[in-house]
Amino acid sequence: MRSLGLVKLIVTTDSASGWFSEDDPSFMIARQQDAPESLGMVPGPDDGTVRRAARGPEVLTSSGPAFMAQLAAPDARFFSMAVDSGPVRTFLLDSVTDSFAVLAPTDSGWQVRQGGPRSLWDAVESAVATWEEYGSPNTAAFGVTVSRDQQAVWLGNPNGPRWPLPS
């Protein structure tokens, strides 16, 4: 997902911490990037539980919301495709937990079907709502703390809302 950010870390003996740059960085891939061993399993048509989605798949591609979606589901990848000659659906798959979310258009918005140990779309919607609650700030309002045991992105200050990252 769209999860670019450049952080300047100040390193101490036990941890490193710093703020994201306000600029939206761009990077040139210097070598072939290995794809994950598995992108996850595409769920069957009846797998998971269904509810009305508060947000549609555009949050996965819009700059600020996509940054939040990546924080909420750091191991997830998404793609869109038509299923059985029907409308295009967006699949969010987490290969680490085998969790999934499938977004489908309805007459009145979006429906999400999700399953697995994590409710991925619930996590994405919650992260985007927190971002909006704090005034939809740019990435300069976020920081990172890294220690031997964990790493997390936080909003505002290290005691503010936080999202753990895979280490």
RANOR-V415938 format. One record per backbone hydrogen bond with DSSP energy under -1.0 kcal/mol. NH is the residue of the N-H (numbers start at 1). CO is the residue of the C=O. Records with the same first field share a line. If there is no record, write none. Layout:
NH = CO ; CO
This chain:
3 = 1
8 = 19
10 = 17
12 = 15
16 = 146
17 = 10
18 = 144
20 = 142
21 = 6
47 = 44
49 = 114
51 = 112
53 = 110
59 = 56
60 = 57
61 = 58
62 = 58
66 = 62
67 = 63
68 = 64
69 = 65
70 = 66
71 = 67
72 = 68
73 = 69
76 = 73
77 = 93
79 = 91
81 = 89
86 = 83
89 = 81
90 = 103
91 = 79
92 = 101
93 = 77
94 = 99
98 = 94
100 = 115
101 = 92
102 = 113
103 = 90
104 = 111
106 = 109
109 = 106
111 = 104
112 = 51
113 = 102
114 = 49
115 = 100
120 = 118
123 = 119
124 = 120
125 = 121
126 = 122
127 = 123
128 = 124
129 = 125
130 = 126
131 = 127
132 = 128
133 = 129
134 = 130
135 = 132
136 = 131
141 = 138
142 = 139
143 = 154
144 = 18
145 = 152
146 = 16
147 = 150
152 = 145
153 = 163
154 = 143
155 = 161
156 = 141
157 = 155
160 = 157
163 = 153
165 = 151
